[in-house]
Amino acid sequence: MAFYEKISDYIEQNGIKQTFIADKCGWTKQKLYNLLHGRNRISVEDYEAICEALSVPFDFFCTKKTKTTSGS
């Protein structure tokens, strides 16, 4: 699974709105969409902003399994 797919799946599984994340990061919804669909590469700065917006540690999506906030 591609890195951006892990992030996208986490967002979807936890019912988080992309608009919420885009607003927290100071981005347009289109920029976030492009990052989450592999149209643009996620920079370290972008990744850091996403992790901060989701309140997850920086290495959260780097592990093999990514937990949902519901613990499933």
N, C-alpha and C positions, 0 to 999 in steps of 0.2 A: 504494500500500500504506500502510495506517495505521501510525502510529508504533509502537503496541503490537504490531502484527503483525510488524514487523521484529524486535523483541525476542523475541517468541514463536518466530519462525522460527529465529533464531540459536540459541536455547536447544535447540530440537528438533534442528536440524541437527548440533549439537555433542554431542548425547547427554547434556546436563546435566539433572539431576533438578530439578524445581520445588521439591521439599522442601529440597534443598541451598541454593538461592537464598533461599527463605523463611527458613531458619535463619540464613544469613549476614546477612540484613537485619533479623532479629529480628521477623519477621512470621508470621502464620498462613499456612498453605498457601492458605486461602480468600482472603485479601487478595491474594496474588500472583496467584491464578487470576483474580480479578475485574479486576485491572489488565491482565493479559495477554489478556483477552477483551473489553476495552473496556467493561466494566460500570461501572468507576470510572475517572476521569481520573488519569493519572500526574502527580503533582506534581513539581516540580523536585527536591525532597528524595527522593522515591521513585525518580526516575530516577537520581539520584546514587548512591543505595544499590544499585540494580541494577547500574550500571556498575562500582561497587566490588566487588560480589560476583562479577561476571563477569571482573574484572581487565581491563576495556577502558577506553579514554579516554572522557571525558565526551561528546565529539562523535562517537563511533563510530557511533551509529545515526542521526545527522543527515545523513550522506552518502547519495548515491543508491544506491550499491552497498555492501552489508555483507559483509565477508569472513568465512568460517568459520575456526576455529582450524586446520583442516587445510589451509588455503590455497586451497580450491576456490571 
